[in-house]
Amino acid sequence: MEFFKVATARKNVLASFKICLVVGTILNLINQGPTLYDGGSISWIHLIMNYAVPFCVSSFSAAKNQMAMKCD
């Protein structure tokens, strides 16, 4: 429960959100850029996942790091 509390702290959520905007945009350009350039349609599930995964990884890493610092 402590881990979830740390992961959802305002500071961590804002930092993770900033990271997911940058990384998610780059991933979407890489993964869907050619399709969009050729006039294809957006895969919305992939678009969402390209932002959600970096957000989750960043949140997890921040919380794990802060929990480890508390134990030291």
CHARMM internal coordinates of N, CA and C (Angstrom, degrees):
IC EDIT
DIST 1 N 1 CA 1.4433
DIST 1 CA 1 C 1.5309
ANGL 1 N 1 CA 1 C 110.56
DIST 1 C 2 N 1.3088
ANGL 1 CA 1 C 2 N 116.97
DIHE 1 N 1 CA 1 C 2 N -38.09
DIST 2 N 2 CA 1.4577
ANGL 1 C 2 N 2 CA 122.12
DIHE 1 CA 1 C 2 N 2 CA 178.31
DIST 2 CA 2 C 1.5341
ANGL 2 N 2 CA 2 C 110.53
DIHE 1 C 2 N 2 CA 2 C -61.19
DIST 2 C 3 N 1.3275
ANGL 2 CA 2 C 3 N 115.70
DIHE 2 N 2 CA 2 C 3 N -40.52
DIST 3 N 3 CA 1.4610
ANGL 2 C 3 N 3 CA 120.99
DIHE 2 CA 2 C 3 N 3 CA 179.90
DIST 3 CA 3 C 1.5305
ANGL 3 N 3 CA 3 C 110.49
DIHE 2 C 3 N 3 CA 3 C -60.35
DIST 3 C 4 N 1.3201
ANGL 3 CA 3 C 4 N 117.03
DIHE 3 N 3 CA 3 C 4 N -45.43
DIST 4 N 4 CA 1.4667
ANGL 3 C 4 N 4 CA 121.80
DIHE 3 CA 3 C 4 N 4 CA 179.56
DIST 4 CA 4 C 1.5264
ANGL 4 N 4 CA 4 C 110.78
DIHE 3 C 4 N 4 CA 4 C -63.27
DIST 4 C 5 N 1.3126
ANGL 4 CA 4 C 5 N 115.81
DIHE 4 N 4 CA 4 C 5 N -39.26
DIST 5 N 5 CA 1.4678
ANGL 4 C 5 N 5 CA 120.93
DIHE 4 CA 4 C 5 N 5 CA 179.19
DIST 5 CA 5 C 1.5284
ANGL 5 N 5 CA 5 C 110.51
DIHE 4 C 5 N 5 CA 5 C -62.69
DIST 5 C 6 N 1.3267
ANGL 5 CA 5 C 6 N 116.42
DIHE 5 N 5 CA 5 C 6 N -43.60
DIST 6 N 6 CA 1.4600
ANGL 5 C 6 N 6 CA 121.28
DIHE 5 CA 5 C 6 N 6 CA 179.23
DIST 6 CA 6 C 1.5350
ANGL 6 N 6 CA 6 C 109.95
DIHE 5 C 6 N 6 CA 6 C -67.34
DIST 6 C 7 N 1.3303
ANGL 6 CA 6 C 7 N 116.97
DIHE 6 N 6 CA 6 C 7 N -42.69
DIST 7 N 7 CA 1.4671
ANGL 6 C 7 N 7 CA 121.27
DIHE 6 CA 6 C 7 N 7 CA -177.96
DIST 7 CA 7 C 1.5211
ANGL 7 N 7 CA 7 C 112.17
DIHE 6 C 7 N 7 CA 7 C -64.82
DIST 7 C 8 N 1.3179
ANGL 7 CA 7 C 8 N 117.31
DIHE 7 N 7 CA 7 C 8 N -29.95
DIST 8 N 8 CA 1.4681
ANGL 7 C 8 N 8 CA 120.66
DIHE 7 CA 7 C 8 N 8 CA -177.30
DIST 8 CA 8 C 1.5305
ANGL 8 N 8 CA 8 C 112.86
DIHE 7 C 8 N 8 CA 8 C -99.99
DIST 8 C 9 N 1.3187
ANGL 8 CA 8 C 9 N 116.64
DIHE 8 N 8 CA 8 C 9 N 10.31
DIST 9 N 9 CA 1.4680
ANGL 8 C 9 N 9 CA 120.30
DIHE 8 CA 8 C 9 N 9 CA 175.68
DIST 9 CA 9 C 1.5302
ANGL 9 N 9 CA 9 C 109.07
DIHE 8 C 9 N 9 CA 9 C -62.96
DIST 9 C 10 N 1.3014
ANGL 9 CA 9 C 10 N 116.01
DIHE 9 N 9 CA 9 C 10 N 143.97
DIST 10 N 10 CA 1.4719
ANGL 9 C 10 N 10 CA 121.76
DIHE 9 CA 9 C 10 N 10 CA -175.50
DIST 10 CA 10 C 1.5287
ANGL 10 N 10 CA 10 C 112.46
DIHE 9 C 10 N 10 CA 10 C -51.39
DIST 10 C 11 N 1.3157
ANGL 10 CA 10 C 11 N 116.59
DIHE 10 N 10 CA 10 C 11 N -44.47
DIST 11 N 11 CA 1.4644
ANGL 10 C 11 N 11 CA 121.78
DIHE 10 CA 10 C 11 N 11 CA -179.13
DIST 11 CA 11 C 1.5275
ANGL 11 N 11 CA 11 C 111.24
DIHE 10 C 11 N 11 CA 11 C -59.84
DIST 11 C 12 N 1.3206
ANGL 11 CA 11 C 12 N 116.65
DIHE 11 N 11 CA 11 C 12 N -44.49
DIST 12 N 12 CA 1.4636
ANGL 11 C 12 N 12 CA 121.10
DIHE 11 CA 11 C 12 N 12 CA -179.49
DIST 12 CA 12 C 1.5233
ANGL 12 N 12 CA 12 C 111.92
DIHE 11 C 12 N 12 CA 12 C -70.19
DIST 12 C 13 N 1.3168
ANGL 12 CA 12 C 13 N 116.97
DIHE 12 N 12 CA 12 C 13 N -39.62
DIST 13 N 13 CA 1.4632
ANGL 12 C 13 N 13 CA 120.36
DIHE 12 CA 12 C 13 N 13 CA -179.87
DIST 13 CA 13 C 1.5256
ANGL 13 N 13 CA 13 C 110.64
DIHE 12 C 13 N 13 CA 13 C -64.34
DIST 13 C 14 N 1.3333
ANGL 13 CA 13 C 14 N 117.11
DIHE 13 N 13 CA 13 C 14 N -43.36
DIST 14 N 14 CA 1.4627
ANGL 13 C 14 N 14 CA 120.01
DIHE 13 CA 13 C 14 N 14 CA 179.41
DIST 14 CA 14 C 1.5276
ANGL 14 N 14 CA 14 C 111.87
DIHE 13 C 14 N 14 CA 14 C -64.99
DIST 14 C 15 N 1.3182
ANGL 14 CA 14 C 15 N 116.86
DIHE 14 N 14 CA 14 C 15 N -42.16
DIST 15 N 15 CA 1.4633
ANGL 14 C 15 N 15 CA 120.38
DIHE 14 CA 14 C 15 N 15 CA 178.49
DIST 15 CA 15 C 1.5275
ANGL 15 N 15 CA 15 C 110.45
DIHE 14 C 15 N 15 CA 15 C -64.59
DIST 15 C 16 N 1.3233
ANGL 15 CA 15 C 16 N 116.99
DIHE 15 N 15 CA 15 C 16 N -43.07
DIST 16 N 16 CA 1.4642
ANGL 15 C 16 N 16 CA 121.22
DIHE 15 CA 15 C 16 N 16 CA 179.31
DIST 16 CA 16 C 1.5218
ANGL 16 N 16 CA 16 C 111.34
DIHE 15 C 16 N 16 CA 16 C -65.08
DIST 16 C 17 N 1.3230
ANGL 16 CA 16 C 17 N 116.38
DIHE 16 N 16 CA 16 C 17 N -36.98
DIST 17 N 17 CA 1.4597
ANGL 16 C 17 N 17 CA 120.82
DIHE 16 CA 16 C 17 N 17 CA 178.90
DIST 17 CA 17 C 1.5270
ANGL 17 N 17 CA 17 C 110.91
DIHE 16 C 17 N 17 CA 17 C -64.61
DIST 17 C 18 N 1.3221
ANGL 17 CA 17 C 18 N 117.06
DIHE 17 N 17 CA 17 C 18 N -42.70
DIST 18 N 18 CA 1.4599
ANGL 17 C 18 N 18 CA 120.55
DIHE 17 CA 17 C 18 N 18 CA 178.24
DIST 18 CA 18 C 1.5282
ANGL 18 N 18 CA 18 C 111.04
DIHE 17 C 18 N 18 CA 18 C -62.53
DIST 18 C 19 N 1.3231
ANGL 18 CA 18 C 19 N 115.53
DIHE 18 N 18 CA 18 C 19 N -42.74
DIST 19 N 19 CA 1.4621
ANGL 18 C 19 N 19 CA 120.16
DIHE 18 CA 18 C 19 N 19 CA 179.21
DIST 19 CA 19 C 1.5212
ANGL 19 N 19 CA 19 C 110.57
DIHE 18 C 19 N 19 CA 19 C -64.32
DIST 19 C 20 N 1.3264
ANGL 19 CA 19 C 20 N 116.98
DIHE 19 N 19 CA 19 C 20 N -43.48
DIST 20 N 20 CA 1.4718
ANGL 19 C 20 N 20 CA 119.13
DIHE 19 CA 19 C 20 N 20 CA -177.66
DIST 20 CA 20 C 1.5213
ANGL 20 N 20 CA 20 C 111.37
DIHE 19 C 20 N 20 CA 20 C -67.34
DIST 20 C 21 N 1.3329
ANGL 20 CA 20 C 21 N 118.46
DIHE 20 N 20 CA 20 C 21 N -30.28
DIST 21 N 21 CA 1.4660
ANGL 20 C 21 N 21 CA 119.91
DIHE 20 CA 20 C 21 N 21 CA 176.91
DIST 21 CA 21 C 1.5257
ANGL 21 N 21 CA 21 C 111.10
DIHE 20 C 21 N 21 CA 21 C -64.23
DIST 21 C 22 N 1.3175
ANGL 21 CA 21 C 22 N 116.25
DIHE 21 N 21 CA 21 C 22 N -44.51
DIST 22 N 22 CA 1.4626
ANGL 21 C 22 N 22 CA 120.52
DIHE 21 CA 21 C 22 N 22 CA -179.22
DIST 22 CA 22 C 1.5250
ANGL 22 N 22 CA 22 C 110.70
DIHE 21 C 22 N 22 CA 22 C -70.74
DIST 22 C 23 N 1.3206
ANGL 22 CA 22 C 23 N 116.86
DIHE 22 N 22 CA 22 C 23 N -54.93
DIST 23 N 23 CA 1.4580
ANGL 22 C 23 N 23 CA 121.14
DIHE 22 CA 22 C 23 N 23 CA -175.75
DIST 23 CA 23 C 1.5357
ANGL 23 N 23 CA 23 C 110.59
DIHE 22 C 23 N 23 CA 23 C -66.49
DIST 23 C 24 N 1.3181
ANGL 23 CA 23 C 24 N 117.38
DIHE 23 N 23 CA 23 C 24 N -42.62
DIST 24 N 24 CA 1.4668
ANGL 23 C 24 N 24 CA 120.95
DIHE 23 CA 23 C 24 N 24 CA -179.99
DIST 24 CA 24 C 1.5137
ANGL 24 N 24 CA 24 C 112.32
DIHE 23 C 24 N 24 CA 24 C -62.17
DIST 24 C 25 N 1.3220
ANGL 24 CA 24 C 25 N 116.95
DIHE 24 N 24 CA 24 C 25 N -39.77
DIST 25 N 25 CA 1.4569
ANGL 24 C 25 N 25 CA 120.45
DIHE 24 CA 24 C 25 N 25 CA 178.23
DIST 25 CA 25 C 1.5252
ANGL 25 N 25 CA 25 C 110.93
DIHE 24 C 25 N 25 CA 25 C -65.06
DIST 25 C 26 N 1.3206
ANGL 25 CA 25 C 26 N 116.25
DIHE 25 N 25 CA 25 C 26 N -44.05
DIST 26 N 26 CA 1.4667
ANGL 25 C 26 N 26 CA 119.91
DIHE 25 CA 25 C 26 N 26 CA 177.83
DIST 26 CA 26 C 1.5262
ANGL 26 N 26 CA 26 C 110.47
DIHE 25 C 26 N 26 CA 26 C -61.86
DIST 26 C 27 N 1.3318
ANGL 26 CA 26 C 27 N 117.31
DIHE 26 N 26 CA 26 C 27 N -45.15
DIST 27 N 27 CA 1.4641
ANGL 26 C 27 N 27 CA 120.65
DIHE 26 CA 26 C 27 N 27 CA 179.21
DIST 27 CA 27 C 1.5251
ANGL 27 N 27 CA 27 C 111.59
DIHE 26 C 27 N 27 CA 27 C -61.77
DIST 27 C 28 N 1.3259
ANGL 27 CA 27 C 28 N 116.72
DIHE 27 N 27 CA 27 C 28 N -41.05
DIST 28 N 28 CA 1.4644
ANGL 27 C 28 N 28 CA 119.38
DIHE 27 CA 27 C 28 N 28 CA 178.91
DIST 28 CA 28 C 1.5221
ANGL 28 N 28 CA 28 C 111.63
DIHE 27 C 28 N 28 CA 28 C -65.63
DIST 28 C 29 N 1.3120
ANGL 28 CA 28 C 29 N 117.18
DIHE 28 N 28 CA 28 C 29 N -39.15
DIST 29 N 29 CA 1.4638
ANGL 28 C 29 N 29 CA 119.76
DIHE 28 CA 28 C 29 N 29 CA 177.05
DIST 29 CA 29 C 1.5290
ANGL 29 N 29 CA 29 C 111.31
DIHE 28 C 29 N 29 CA 29 C -64.39
DIST 29 C 30 N 1.3160
ANGL 29 CA 29 C 30 N 116.26
DIHE 29 N 29 CA 29 C 30 N -39.96
DIST 30 N 30 CA 1.4665
ANGL 29 C 30 N 30 CA 120.32
DIHE 29 CA 29 C 30 N 30 CA 178.58
DIST 30 CA 30 C 1.5295
ANGL 30 N 30 CA 30 C 110.47
DIHE 29 C 30 N 30 CA 30 C -68.99
DIST 30 C 31 N 1.3279
ANGL 30 CA 30 C 31 N 116.95
DIHE 30 N 30 CA 30 C 31 N -48.62
DIST 31 N 31 CA 1.4627
ANGL 30 C 31 N 31 CA 120.78
DIHE 30 CA 30 C 31 N 31 CA -172.93
DIST 31 CA 31 C 1.5261
ANGL 31 N 31 CA 31 C 114.26
DIHE 30 C 31 N 31 CA 31 C -78.72
DIST 31 C 32 N 1.3286
ANGL 31 CA 31 C 32 N 117.75
DIHE 31 N 31 CA 31 C 32 N -34.65
DIST 32 N 32 CA 1.4581
ANGL 31 C 32 N 32 CA 119.70
DIHE 31 CA 31 C 32 N 32 CA -174.47
DIST 32 CA 32 C 1.5230
ANGL 32 N 32 CA 32 C 113.58
DIHE 31 C 32 N 32 CA 32 C -116.22
DIST 32 C 33 N 1.3174
ANGL 32 CA 32 C 33 N 116.81
DIHE 32 N 32 CA 32 C 33 N -6.24
DIST 33 N 33 CA 1.4526
ANGL 32 C 33 N 33 CA 120.74
DIHE 32 CA 32 C 33 N 33 CA -178.77
DIST 33 CA 33 C 1.5188
ANGL 33 N 33 CA 33 C 114.34
DIHE 32 C 33 N 33 CA 33 C -54.52
DIST 33 C 34 N 1.3414
ANGL 33 CA 33 C 34 N 118.15
DIHE 33 N 33 CA 33 C 34 N -52.20
DIST 34 N 34 CA 1.4678
ANGL 33 C 34 N 34 CA 119.04
DIHE 33 CA 33 C 34 N 34 CA -178.95
DIST 34 CA 34 C 1.5412
ANGL 34 N 34 CA 34 C 112.97
DIHE 33 C 34 N 34 CA 34 C -60.63
DIST 34 C 35 N 1.3182
ANGL 34 CA 34 C 35 N 116.12
DIHE 34 N 34 CA 34 C 35 N -38.49
DIST 35 N 35 CA 1.4685
ANGL 34 C 35 N 35 CA 119.76
DIHE 34 CA 34 C 35 N 35 CA 179.29
DIST 35 CA 35 C 1.5177
ANGL 35 N 35 CA 35 C 110.55
DIHE 34 C 35 N 35 CA 35 C -65.64
DIST 35 C 36 N 1.3047
ANGL 35 CA 35 C 36 N 117.23
DIHE 35 N 35 CA 35 C 36 N -43.86
DIST 36 N 36 CA 1.4605
ANGL 35 C 36 N 36 CA 120.77
DIHE 35 CA 35 C 36 N 36 CA 179.03
DIST 36 CA 36 C 1.5259
ANGL 36 N 36 CA 36 C 111.32
DIHE 35 C 36 N 36 CA 36 C -67.18
DIST 36 C 37 N 1.3125
ANGL 36 CA 36 C 37 N 116.41
DIHE 36 N 36 CA 36 C 37 N -37.65
DIST 37 N 37 CA 1.4610
ANGL 36 C 37 N 37 CA 120.60
DIHE 36 CA 36 C 37 N 37 CA 178.62
DIST 37 CA 37 C 1.5259
ANGL 37 N 37 CA 37 C 111.12
DIHE 36 C 37 N 37 CA 37 C -62.91
DIST 37 C 38 N 1.3225
ANGL 37 CA 37 C 38 N 116.32
DIHE 37 N 37 CA 37 C 38 N -35.89
DIST 38 N 38 CA 1.4667
ANGL 37 C 38 N 38 CA 121.62
DIHE 37 CA 37 C 38 N 38 CA 179.55
DIST 38 CA 38 C 1.5246
ANGL 38 N 38 CA 38 C 112.49
DIHE 37 C 38 N 38 CA 38 C -82.95
DIST 38 C 39 N 1.3288
ANGL 38 CA 38 C 39 N 117.27
DIHE 38 N 38 CA 38 C 39 N 2.11
DIST 39 N 39 CA 1.4592
ANGL 38 C 39 N 39 CA 120.55
DIHE 38 CA 38 C 39 N 39 CA 177.57
DIST 39 CA 39 C 1.5157
ANGL 39 N 39 CA 39 C 114.47
DIHE 38 C 39 N 39 CA 39 C 90.87
DIST 39 C 40 N 1.3155
ANGL 39 CA 39 C 40 N 117.66
DIHE 39 N 39 CA 39 C 40 N 12.35
DIST 40 N 40 CA 1.4644
ANGL 39 C 40 N 40 CA 121.47
DIHE 39 CA 39 C 40 N 40 CA 179.09
DIST 40 CA 40 C 1.5214
ANGL 40 N 40 CA 40 C 111.25
DIHE 39 C 40 N 40 CA 40 C -76.71
DIST 40 C 41 N 1.3045
ANGL 40 CA 40 C 41 N 114.76
DIHE 40 N 40 CA 40 C 41 N 179.92
DIST 41 N 41 CA 1.4665
ANGL 40 C 41 N 41 CA 119.27
DIHE 40 CA 40 C 41 N 41 CA -178.87
DIST 41 CA 41 C 1.5300
ANGL 41 N 41 CA 41 C 110.82
DIHE 40 C 41 N 41 CA 41 C -101.54
DIST 41 C 42 N 1.3124
ANGL 41 CA 41 C 42 N 114.60
DIHE 41 N 41 CA 41 C 42 N 157.89
DIST 42 N 42 CA 1.4598
ANGL 41 C 42 N 42 CA 121.88
DIHE 41 CA 41 C 42 N 42 CA 179.59
DIST 42 CA 42 C 1.5239
ANGL 42 N 42 CA 42 C 109.95
DIHE 41 C 42 N 42 CA 42 C -74.33
DIST 42 C 43 N 1.3211
ANGL 42 CA 42 C 43 N 115.79
DIHE 42 N 42 CA 42 C 43 N 137.34
DIST 43 N 43 CA 1.4568
ANGL 42 C 43 N 43 CA 121.10
DIHE 42 CA 42 C 43 N 43 CA 170.37
DIST 43 CA 43 C 1.5268
ANGL 43 N 43 CA 43 C 106.69
DIHE 42 C 43 N 43 CA 43 C -89.30
DIST 43 C 44 N 1.3175
ANGL 43 CA 43 C 44 N 116.42
DIHE 43 N 43 CA 43 C 44 N 102.88
DIST 44 N 44 CA 1.4605
ANGL 43 C 44 N 44 CA 120.75
DIHE 43 CA 43 C 44 N 44 CA -172.99
DIST 44 CA 44 C 1.5233
ANGL 44 N 44 CA 44 C 112.72
DIHE 43 C 44 N 44 CA 44 C -64.81
DIST 44 C 45 N 1.3219
ANGL 44 CA 44 C 45 N 117.41
DIHE 44 N 44 CA 44 C 45 N -35.71
DIST 45 N 45 CA 1.4731
ANGL 44 C 45 N 45 CA 119.32
DIHE 44 CA 44 C 45 N 45 CA 179.76
DIST 45 CA 45 C 1.5299
ANGL 45 N 45 CA 45 C 109.66
DIHE 44 C 45 N 45 CA 45 C -65.76
DIST 45 C 46 N 1.3321
ANGL 45 CA 45 C 46 N 117.03
DIHE 45 N 45 CA 45 C 46 N -39.36
DIST 46 N 46 CA 1.4576
ANGL 45 C 46 N 46 CA 119.92
DIHE 45 CA 45 C 46 N 46 CA 177.88
DIST 46 CA 46 C 1.5281
ANGL 46 N 46 CA 46 C 111.15
DIHE 45 C 46 N 46 CA 46 C -69.66
DIST 46 C 47 N 1.3024
ANGL 46 CA 46 C 47 N 117.17
DIHE 46 N 46 CA 46 C 47 N -37.56
DIST 47 N 47 CA 1.4563
ANGL 46 C 47 N 47 CA 120.86
DIHE 46 CA 46 C 47 N 47 CA 176.86
DIST 47 CA 47 C 1.5267
ANGL 47 N 47 CA 47 C 110.47
DIHE 46 C 47 N 47 CA 47 C -58.88
DIST 47 C 48 N 1.3175
ANGL 47 CA 47 C 48 N 116.06
DIHE 47 N 47 CA 47 C 48 N -48.08
DIST 48 N 48 CA 1.4717
ANGL 47 C 48 N 48 CA 121.06
DIHE 47 CA 47 C 48 N 48 CA -179.96
DIST 48 CA 48 C 1.5287
ANGL 48 N 48 CA 48 C 110.89
DIHE 47 C 48 N 48 CA 48 C -63.49
DIST 48 C 49 N 1.3271
ANGL 48 CA 48 C 49 N 116.02
DIHE 48 N 48 CA 48 C 49 N -44.76
DIST 49 N 49 CA 1.4689
ANGL 48 C 49 N 49 CA 119.45
DIHE 48 CA 48 C 49 N 49 CA -178.96
DIST 49 CA 49 C 1.5216
ANGL 49 N 49 CA 49 C 112.13
DIHE 48 C 49 N 49 CA 49 C -65.39
DIST 49 C 50 N 1.3325
ANGL 49 CA 49 C 50 N 117.14
DIHE 49 N 49 CA 49 C 50 N -33.79
DIST 50 N 50 CA 1.4662
ANGL 49 C 50 N 50 CA 120.18
DIHE 49 CA 49 C 50 N 50 CA 178.67
DIST 50 CA 50 C 1.5243
ANGL 50 N 50 CA 50 C 112.26
DIHE 49 C 50 N 50 CA 50 C -65.62
DIST 50 C 51 N 1.3128
ANGL 50 CA 50 C 51 N 117.61
DIHE 50 N 50 CA 50 C 51 N -21.02
DIST 51 N 51 CA 1.4682
ANGL 50 C 51 N 51 CA 121.08
DIHE 50 CA 50 C 51 N 51 CA 174.24
DIST 51 CA 51 C 1.5353
ANGL 51 N 51 CA 51 C 111.24
DIHE 50 C 51 N 51 CA 51 C -96.23
DIST 51 C 52 N 1.3174
ANGL 51 CA 51 C 52 N 117.14
DIHE 51 N 51 CA 51 C 52 N -36.58
DIST 52 N 52 CA 1.4671
ANGL 51 C 52 N 52 CA 120.62
DIHE 51 CA 51 C 52 N 52 CA -175.88
DIST 52 CA 52 C 1.5240
ANGL 52 N 52 CA 52 C 112.64
DIHE 51 C 52 N 52 CA 52 C -68.45
DIST 52 C 53 N 1.3128
ANGL 52 CA 52 C 53 N 117.17
DIHE 52 N 52 CA 52 C 53 N -41.12
DIST 53 N 53 CA 1.4710
ANGL 52 C 53 N 53 CA 119.72
DIHE 52 CA 52 C 53 N 53 CA -177.18
DIST 53 CA 53 C 1.5283
ANGL 53 N 53 CA 53 C 111.88
DIHE 52 C 53 N 53 CA 53 C -63.23
DIST 53 C 54 N 1.3375
ANGL 53 CA 53 C 54 N 120.02
DIHE 53 N 53 CA 53 C 54 N -49.91
DIST 54 N 54 CA 1.4739
ANGL 53 C 54 N 54 CA 118.08
DIHE 53 CA 53 C 54 N 54 CA 177.35
DIST 54 CA 54 C 1.5271
ANGL 54 N 54 CA 54 C 113.03
DIHE 53 C 54 N 54 CA 54 C -61.38
DIST 54 C 55 N 1.3485
ANGL 54 CA 54 C 55 N 116.92
DIHE 54 N 54 CA 54 C 55 N -34.58
DIST 55 N 55 CA 1.4606
ANGL 54 C 55 N 55 CA 119.74
DIHE 54 CA 54 C 55 N 55 CA 177.68
DIST 55 CA 55 C 1.5298
ANGL 55 N 55 CA 55 C 110.71
DIHE 54 C 55 N 55 CA 55 C -62.76
DIST 55 C 56 N 1.3182
ANGL 55 CA 55 C 56 N 116.33
DIHE 55 N 55 CA 55 C 56 N -46.99
DIST 56 N 56 CA 1.4707
ANGL 55 C 56 N 56 CA 120.50
DIHE 55 CA 55 C 56 N 56 CA -179.33
DIST 56 CA 56 C 1.5261
ANGL 56 N 56 CA 56 C 111.71
DIHE 55 C 56 N 56 CA 56 C -65.34
DIST 56 C 57 N 1.3153
ANGL 56 CA 56 C 57 N 117.18
DIHE 56 N 56 CA 56 C 57 N -42.60
DIST 57 N 57 CA 1.4689
ANGL 56 C 57 N 57 CA 120.76
DIHE 56 CA 56 C 57 N 57 CA 179.74
DIST 57 CA 57 C 1.5254
ANGL 57 N 57 CA 57 C 110.51
DIHE 56 C 57 N 57 CA 57 C -63.70
DIST 57 C 58 N 1.3150
ANGL 57 CA 57 C 58 N 116.32
DIHE 57 N 57 CA 57 C 58 N -43.85
DIST 58 N 58 CA 1.4584
ANGL 57 C 58 N 58 CA 120.23
DIHE 57 CA 57 C 58 N 58 CA 179.75
DIST 58 CA 58 C 1.5290
ANGL 58 N 58 CA 58 C 111.55
DIHE 57 C 58 N 58 CA 58 C -65.04
DIST 58 C 59 N 1.3218
ANGL 58 CA 58 C 59 N 116.84
DIHE 58 N 58 CA 58 C 59 N -43.24
DIST 59 N 59 CA 1.4664
ANGL 58 C 59 N 59 CA 121.02
DIHE 58 CA 58 C 59 N 59 CA 178.95
DIST 59 CA 59 C 1.5212
ANGL 59 N 59 CA 59 C 111.08
DIHE 58 C 59 N 59 CA 59 C -62.78
DIST 59 C 60 N 1.3288
ANGL 59 CA 59 C 60 N 116.07
DIHE 59 N 59 CA 59 C 60 N -45.31
DIST 60 N 60 CA 1.4539
ANGL 59 C 60 N 60 CA 121.20
DIHE 59 CA 59 C 60 N 60 CA 179.53
DIST 60 CA 60 C 1.5255
ANGL 60 N 60 CA 60 C 110.94
DIHE 59 C 60 N 60 CA 60 C -61.64
DIST 60 C 61 N 1.3317
ANGL 60 CA 60 C 61 N 116.34
DIHE 60 N 60 CA 60 C 61 N -45.67
DIST 61 N 61 CA 1.4603
ANGL 60 C 61 N 61 CA 120.44
DIHE 60 CA 60 C 61 N 61 CA -178.65
DIST 61 CA 61 C 1.5248
ANGL 61 N 61 CA 61 C 111.82
DIHE 60 C 61 N 61 CA 61 C -63.70
DIST 61 C 62 N 1.3203
ANGL 61 CA 61 C 62 N 116.53
DIHE 61 N 61 CA 61 C 62 N -42.58
DIST 62 N 62 CA 1.4654
ANGL 61 C 62 N 62 CA 120.16
DIHE 61 CA 61 C 62 N 62 CA 179.67
DIST 62 CA 62 C 1.5237
ANGL 62 N 62 CA 62 C 110.68
DIHE 61 C 62 N 62 CA 62 C -63.64
DIST 62 C 63 N 1.3206
ANGL 62 CA 62 C 63 N 117.07
DIHE 62 N 62 CA 62 C 63 N -45.23
DIST 63 N 63 CA 1.4623
ANGL 62 C 63 N 63 CA 120.58
DIHE 62 CA 62 C 63 N 63 CA -179.20
DIST 63 CA 63 C 1.5238
ANGL 63 N 63 CA 63 C 111.10
DIHE 62 C 63 N 63 CA 63 C -65.95
DIST 63 C 64 N 1.3258
ANGL 63 CA 63 C 64 N 116.89
DIHE 63 N 63 CA 63 C 64 N -42.04
DIST 64 N 64 CA 1.4627
ANGL 63 C 64 N 64 CA 120.58
DIHE 63 CA 63 C 64 N 64 CA -179.88
DIST 64 CA 64 C 1.5261
ANGL 64 N 64 CA 64 C 110.34
DIHE 63 C 64 N 64 CA 64 C -63.34
DIST 64 C 65 N 1.3226
ANGL 64 CA 64 C 65 N 116.30
DIHE 64 N 64 CA 64 C 65 N -40.90
DIST 65 N 65 CA 1.4643
ANGL 64 C 65 N 65 CA 120.86
DIHE 64 CA 64 C 65 N 65 CA 178.95
DIST 65 CA 65 C 1.5338
ANGL 65 N 65 CA 65 C 110.89
DIHE 64 C 65 N 65 CA 65 C -65.03
DIST 65 C 66 N 1.3207
ANGL 65 CA 65 C 66 N 117.33
DIHE 65 N 65 CA 65 C 66 N -44.03
DIST 66 N 66 CA 1.4587
ANGL 65 C 66 N 66 CA 120.16
DIHE 65 CA 65 C 66 N 66 CA -179.66
DIST 66 CA 66 C 1.5243
ANGL 66 N 66 CA 66 C 111.64
DIHE 65 C 66 N 66 CA 66 C -68.04
DIST 66 C 67 N 1.3102
ANGL 66 CA 66 C 67 N 116.93
DIHE 66 N 66 CA 66 C 67 N -36.68
DIST 67 N 67 CA 1.4731
ANGL 66 C 67 N 67 CA 119.77
DIHE 66 CA 66 C 67 N 67 CA 177.11
DIST 67 CA 67 C 1.5311
ANGL 67 N 67 CA 67 C 110.69
DIHE 66 C 67 N 67 CA 67 C -66.18
DIST 67 C 68 N 1.3323
ANGL 67 CA 67 C 68 N 116.60
DIHE 67 N 67 CA 67 C 68 N -39.17
DIST 68 N 68 CA 1.4692
ANGL 67 C 68 N 68 CA 120.48
DIHE 67 CA 67 C 68 N 68 CA 178.63
DIST 68 CA 68 C 1.5215
ANGL 68 N 68 CA 68 C 110.92
DIHE 67 C 68 N 68 CA 68 C -65.91
DIST 68 C 69 N 1.3261
ANGL 68 CA 68 C 69 N 117.02
DIHE 68 N 68 CA 68 C 69 N -37.08
DIST 69 N 69 CA 1.4641
ANGL 68 C 69 N 69 CA 120.36
DIHE 68 CA 68 C 69 N 69 CA 179.35
DIST 69 CA 69 C 1.5284
ANGL 69 N 69 CA 69 C 111.06
DIHE 68 C 69 N 69 CA 69 C -68.18
DIST 69 C 70 N 1.3309
ANGL 69 CA 69 C 70 N 118.13
DIHE 69 N 69 CA 69 C 70 N -31.15
DIST 70 N 70 CA 1.4619
ANGL 69 C 70 N 70 CA 121.13
DIHE 69 CA 69 C 70 N 70 CA 177.23
DIST 70 CA 70 C 1.5142
ANGL 70 N 70 CA 70 C 111.83
DIHE 69 C 70 N 70 CA 70 C -69.69
DIST 70 C 71 N 1.3262
ANGL 70 CA 70 C 71 N 116.77
DIHE 70 N 70 CA 70 C 71 N -31.13
DIST 71 N 71 CA 1.4774
ANGL 70 C 71 N 71 CA 121.28
DIHE 70 CA 70 C 71 N 71 CA -178.43
DIST 71 CA 71 C 1.5107
ANGL 71 N 71 CA 71 C 112.18
DIHE 70 C 71 N 71 CA 71 C -78.26
DIST 71 C 72 N 1.3344
ANGL 71 CA 71 C 72 N 117.36
DIHE 71 N 71 CA 71 C 72 N -22.87
DIST 72 N 72 CA 1.4704
ANGL 71 C 72 N 72 CA 119.97
DIHE 71 CA 71 C 72 N 72 CA -177.71
DIST 72 CA 72 C 1.5058
ANGL 72 N 72 CA 72 C 112.50
DIHE 71 C 72 N 72 CA 72 C -76.62
END
COOR INIT
IC SEED 1 N 1 CA 1 C
IC BUILD
